[in-house]
Amino acid sequence: MPLREASQARWRGEYLHIHRADLIEALQGCVVDRAPDAIRLGARVTAYEPSDTGVTAVLSDGEKVTGDLLVGADGIHSTIRTQMLGPDNPRFTGNVAWRAVVPVARLGDYPPPETACVWAGKRRHAVTYRLRRGSLANFVGVVEADQPGDESWTAVGARQQALKDFRGWNPVIQRIIDEAPLLMRWSLYDRPELSKWQEGRVVLLGDACHPMLPFMAQGAVMAIEDAYVLAREVARERPVQESLRVYEMKRKPRATRVQAAARENAALFHRSNPLSQLCTYGPMWVAGKYLPSLVHGRHDWLYGLDVTEPD
Ligand SMILES: Cc1cc2nc3c(=O)[nH]c(=O)nc-3n(C[C@H](O)[C@H](O)[C@H](O)COP(=O)(O)OP(=O)(O)OC[C@H]3O[C@@H](n4cnc5c(N)ncnc54)[C@H](O)[C@@H]3O)c2cc1C
């Protein structure tokens, strides 16, 4: 389903595929230009200490850093969230995601399509797309699994296992797995909506407050939207605690809706018998080919929102 022109025309923005490292570098460059000392690496926050006038972050080496506000943007295993709300209780979804990035030059006669592609099969699916002007192939392969494993950015999986998971699949997929320099394996867990995102001068953002399954490809997008709205609200002339409450009120319904949509997609891509595959993917294919605006319209609520517009 072509998106390039449709995205500009319908949602006034490009639909981009960006390598995570490139996005982080671009964001870092903007921060350092404005505030050269703003970023400190290797500083692990272990706790926070609130007071009436400020909040103090305690680092693992014992150092304390005090400010007006603490933003817990510390990801799915957030230390700040655990202190604010207690330990969470994630539910294993029964899915495991393989991830790899492979130079297209290594894929010979079997490069993935230049545009994003979902490959749907029995109880598993894969997504391929290109990065860095088409020179890299990105692969995410999701398979159903009985045993939960690590929920970690850095857990590496065995190539033989990945090949087994996609045995008999299209050579494009098998070639990517064969040539991947590294295959990461991430067990997918689900978490319910949090009761709150803020307390006093401490606030959560991104995966720390709304981790989601990757089936809408929107987790990082939601974190960036959060950051924009939070920055705008705290810039207003009013007590910071009130700004944090307004931020939560504005962002929570949207993030929760995207979490739910991602959960629904998990089932959609894993139809296991031929009849249900035909009944699901057939109409999707026909609509994508002949009535793309119908399909695009279903995503207006998601892609159509411009958080930079004044509200
Ligand atoms: C398989 C997979 C595919 C995905 N695909 C997409 C996609 O296509 N599009 C999309 O938008 N999203 C996607 N996502 C989701 C996206 O990666 C996350 O939603 C996003 O990274 C969340 O950003 P964040 O800044 O909230 O958290 P993170 O990216 O996890 O960053 C948290 C940061 O906090 C640091 N940190 C953690 N604890 C501490 C501490 N105690 N002290 C100091 N620092 C700390 C970490 O080192 C890290 O740098 C995908 C996720 C997965 C698993």
The ligand as a MOL file (V3000), in Angstrom:
LIG
                    3D

  0  0  0     0  0            999 V3000
M  V30 BEGIN CTAB
M  V30 COUNTS 53 58 0 0 0
M  V30 BEGIN ATOM
M  V30 1 C 11.0270 -5.2380 18.3410 0
M  V30 2 C 10.6550 -3.7700 18.5160 0
M  V30 3 C 10.3420 -2.9790 17.3770 0
M  V30 4 C 9.9820 -1.6320 17.5350 0
M  V30 5 N 9.6790 -0.8740 16.4040 0
M  V30 6 C 9.3100 0.4150 16.5420 0
M  V30 7 C 9.0000 1.2240 15.3860 0
M  V30 8 O 9.0680 0.7640 14.2490 0
M  V30 9 N 8.6010 2.5250 15.5750 0
M  V30 10 C 8.5150 3.0680 16.8160 0
M  V30 11 O 8.1460 4.2640 16.9370 0
M  V30 12 N 8.8060 2.3320 17.9340 0
M  V30 13 C 9.1940 1.0270 17.8190 0
M  V30 14 N 9.5010 0.2870 18.9340 0
M  V30 15 C 9.3100 0.8850 20.2740 0
M  V30 16 C 10.4230 1.8340 20.6580 0
M  V30 17 O 11.6790 1.2080 20.5200 0
M  V30 18 C 10.2390 2.2980 22.0990 0
M  V30 19 O 8.8960 2.6730 22.2920 0
M  V30 20 C 11.1450 3.4980 22.3950 0
M  V30 21 O 12.5010 3.0970 22.3750 0
M  V30 22 C 10.7990 4.1110 23.7570 0
M  V30 23 O 11.6410 5.1970 23.9760 0
M  V30 24 P 11.9720 5.6730 25.4450 0
M  V30 25 O 12.8820 6.8460 25.2710 0
M  V30 26 O 10.7180 5.8320 26.2280 0
M  V30 27 O 12.7570 4.4540 26.1160 0
M  V30 28 P 14.1430 3.7770 25.6960 0
M  V30 29 O 14.3810 3.9060 24.2280 0
M  V30 30 O 14.1340 2.4170 26.2960 0
M  V30 31 O 15.2300 4.6860 26.4290 0
M  V30 32 C 15.3780 4.6820 27.8320 0
M  V30 33 C 16.7510 5.2120 28.1720 0
M  V30 34 O 16.8650 5.3630 29.5970 0
M  V30 35 C 18.0920 4.8120 30.0200 0
M  V30 36 N 17.9280 4.3580 31.4080 0
M  V30 37 C 17.2130 3.2950 31.8540 0
M  V30 38 N 17.2530 3.2070 33.1890 0
M  V30 39 C 18.0110 4.2430 33.6180 0
M  V30 40 C 18.4240 4.6910 34.9110 0
M  V30 41 N 18.0480 4.0610 36.0340 0
M  V30 42 N 19.2260 5.7990 34.9800 0
M  V30 43 C 19.5990 6.4530 33.8500 0
M  V30 44 N 19.2260 6.0800 32.5940 0
M  V30 45 C 18.4470 4.9810 32.4850 0
M  V30 46 C 18.3890 3.6790 29.0500 0
M  V30 47 O 19.7710 3.3950 29.0190 0
M  V30 48 C 17.8980 4.2980 27.7290 0
M  V30 49 O 18.8870 5.0620 27.1100 0
M  V30 50 C 9.8960 -1.0560 18.8190 0
M  V30 51 C 10.2140 -1.8460 19.9580 0
M  V30 52 C 10.5850 -3.1770 19.7990 0
M  V30 53 C 10.9120 -4.0050 21.0220 0
M  V30 END ATOM
M  V30 BEGIN BOND
M  V30 1 1 1 2
M  V30 2 1 2 3
M  V30 3 2 2 52
M  V30 4 2 3 4
M  V30 5 1 4 5
M  V30 6 1 4 50
M  V30 7 2 5 6
M  V30 8 1 6 7
M  V30 9 1 6 13
M  V30 10 2 7 8
M  V30 11 1 7 9
M  V30 12 1 9 10
M  V30 13 2 10 11
M  V30 14 1 10 12
M  V30 15 2 12 13
M  V30 16 1 13 14
M  V30 17 1 14 15
M  V30 18 1 14 50
M  V30 19 1 15 16
M  V30 20 1 16 17
M  V30 21 1 16 18
M  V30 22 1 18 19
M  V30 23 1 18 20
M  V30 24 1 20 21
M  V30 25 1 20 22
M  V30 26 1 22 23
M  V30 27 1 23 24
M  V30 28 2 24 25
M  V30 29 1 24 26
M  V30 30 1 24 27
M  V30 31 1 27 28
M  V30 32 2 28 29
M  V30 33 1 28 30
M  V30 34 1 28 31
M  V30 35 1 31 32
M  V30 36 1 32 33
M  V30 37 1 33 34
M  V30 38 1 33 48
M  V30 39 1 34 35
M  V30 40 1 35 36
M  V30 41 1 35 46
M  V30 42 1 36 37
M  V30 43 1 36 45
M  V30 44 2 37 38
M  V30 45 1 38 39
M  V30 46 1 39 40
M  V30 47 2 39 45
M  V30 48 1 40 41
M  V30 49 2 40 42
M  V30 50 1 42 43
M  V30 51 2 43 44
M  V30 52 1 44 45
M  V30 53 1 46 47
M  V30 54 1 46 48
M  V30 55 1 48 49
M  V30 56 2 50 51
M  V30 57 1 51 52
M  V30 58 1 52 53
M  V30 END BOND
M  V30 END CTAB
M  END
